[in-house]
């Protein structure tokens, strides 16, 4: 099976690749697993027609919901058969998360880390060959170490342990061992020293959220506090200078207070007598008060920046993912609140926190204006009086501790959908981290479809100004980037995360992404003004198709191989769920008929054809045997709903857009019409030119023909009496002068009529074979072996002209072309003129 997605990579990517330097024998269990994983199509022997008829009667009853059906548990979609054992495939876990906040490299897969590290010190194909050959085995050992240590561990401990285990397993000796150990040391030197590796877990979404929160504010707050320190120093200097300008500062007691312990060594009474008066006016009391207040607020940054986030967690999330929040969400203020109170508490905490934050930002801006002597009381007093969180810049919002609500989608959809919508509409930049633990919805009935309300992300998009990101935990790098982008927005954000808690959660997550059950997409209002520019759907496999299609090679009962092209539909995805087995029914090979149709094809059928068919998907049992498994009508409705939802997402993402298709069709029609008009004009001009050439050619031909027939081109005319006609002269003309030379009347030329078709003077043919060899379909011989025109349309006008040019008797006359669309007609007509 082939796929561009790492979750569905080819079997070449299995981790247990053997090495030329390591143990090459698989265990019996591995061999059995590999044998069982081979797709096999059983023989299809036709059953007795009466038995088939009875089975199909029951099958149609199952499809309508009038009869029960079920398949064995632990069944897999046929396409997922090679991946039954997730230990044997490569995917984007474990993932490394850095301590630092370099956005470009904060989160990386283990595979990428190892590949980049090895290439950095061993770029050649033969460099560090043993290490390269065993890289996949090294990945497996790292996964095993993580499994032994709760799914996460510090990097330095992992690198050391994994390399040691690999060295022991390879049993290397002498120079080979020395070379390998040297390469292993280089590898460890090029791998990161900080950060942790995390294997996939049901709480992976929360781990990525925690990392994004930690990285988001670290560097920005460090820079801000440095800037604030400079501003504080500047304001202190301004106050100090003003104090020295104040006449009160010149008395001995004030001078003594200002210099602290230095007053023990200086006689400030004597000094105060000689201090000159200040040449400038003192600072206005209002300005001094403004500066003093700003300085007091800026001197207490810990009251604003001590927390990385304000988290409101519902009991459902706490119970489902079982996290120790204080360990996971470090430096965050965490509140556990019932779902009924979570949204109101979030708004209250946001308003209280932003009041403190805006006070600090207001002080910072005032300090900047005052330090540059640009504060204008008439303008800025009113502005700062109404200053609130809406006046913060994007950079300032990025410094704020975000208020994040962690809830399950059931809590939002079932009980608090109105409050959720109201919170988004308020434009408060509250972040909603909503987790969906299931990866399907079994609420379709034969008379209905899944409610649109279950598409929570689509509902959030309808608010237009909220950032929306929906994803499964398949590609952690992409998810981290999507979360970090939303946290930095000065607008509400929804992170809708699929986080199954089932045994095969990672496989289910990848399946949900592939089957359009839970597509990955983002809506970012900051990407552009135009609606379409805000969407991104490229992360989905084969995003321009209804369903992704992959190839699966299966062995048939006669040991021949066949290639199946299988779409991965929503029904294929639900095969993974043991609670959905009643929607499926196996069809024995003896009852396979043309009325069994793949579900993807069934959904595309018109109703007039679909009602006679039964949809199915290919499934595989634990022995690798493939089954055609029928699906019922309720599941068909669910699949159609998911396909409609996917079309909705595609349209917004600019893929297969109806309006774009209409615009293209309209443009194509207009271009075709314009081209036809141009061709008509060109044809009319061509016809005019042909008529002109025809007239000129006909006139020239008849002149030559007349000359030949009368031999006027070679014989002189003799004026003899016999050639002089008798003249009848009237009496009235007798007196007229008569010329000595009688007048001979010139022959009257008639306008020649030229046939459009070619013609041939057969009687003059010399049987030279030139025309026959050129095109035996146009030219043929009669019984006397003299040529004639058989079918002038059996070849091109070019052939006729060439034949006329080659004919030694010059007895072929091309006439005029019959096919006016033939290339180069103008030149051919000119060439033909001498023979017509």
Buried (B, 14 or more C-beta within 10 A) or exposed (E): BEBEBBBBBEBEBBBBBBBEBBEEEEEEEEEEBBEBBBBBBEEBEEBEEEEBEEBBEEBBEBBEBEBEBEBEEEBBBBBBBBBBBBEBBBBBBBBBBBBEBEBEBBBBBBBBBBEEBBBEBBEEEEBBBBBBBBBBBBBBBBBBBBEEBEBBBEBBEBBEBBBEBBBEBBEBEEEEBEBBEEBBEBBBEBBBEEBBBBBBBBBBBBBBBBBBBBBBBEEBBEEBBEEBEEBBEBBEEBBEEBBBBEEEBBEBEBBBEBBEEEBEEEEBEEBBEEBEEBEEEEBEEEBBEBBEBBBEBBBEBEEBBEBBBBBBBBBBBBEBBEBEBEEBBEBBBBBBBEBEBBBBBBBEBBEEBBEEBBBBBBBBBBBBBBBEEEBEEEEBEEEBEEBEBEBBEEEBBBBBBBBBBBBBBBBBBEBBBEBBBEBBEEBBBBBBBBBBBBBBBBEBEEEEBBEEEBBBBBBBBEBEEBBBBBBBBBBBBBBBBBBBBBBBBBBBBBBBBBBBBBEBBBBBBBBBBBBBBBBBBBBBBEBEEEEBEBBBBEBBBBBEBBBBBBEBEBBBEEEEEEEBEBBBBBBBBBBBBEEBBBBBBBBBBBBBEEEBBBBBEBBEBEEEEBEEBBBBBBBBBEEBBBBBBBBBBBBBBBBBBBBEBBBBBBBBBEBBBEEEEEEEEEEEEEEEEEEEEEEEEEEEEBEEEBEEBBEEBBBBBBEBEBEEEEEEEEEEEEEEEEEEEEEEEEEEEEEEEEEEEBEEEEEEEEEBEBEEBBBBBBEEBEEEEBBBEBBBEBBBBEEEEBBBBBEBEBBBBBBBBBBBBEBEBEBBBBBBBBEEEEEEBEEBBEBBBBBB
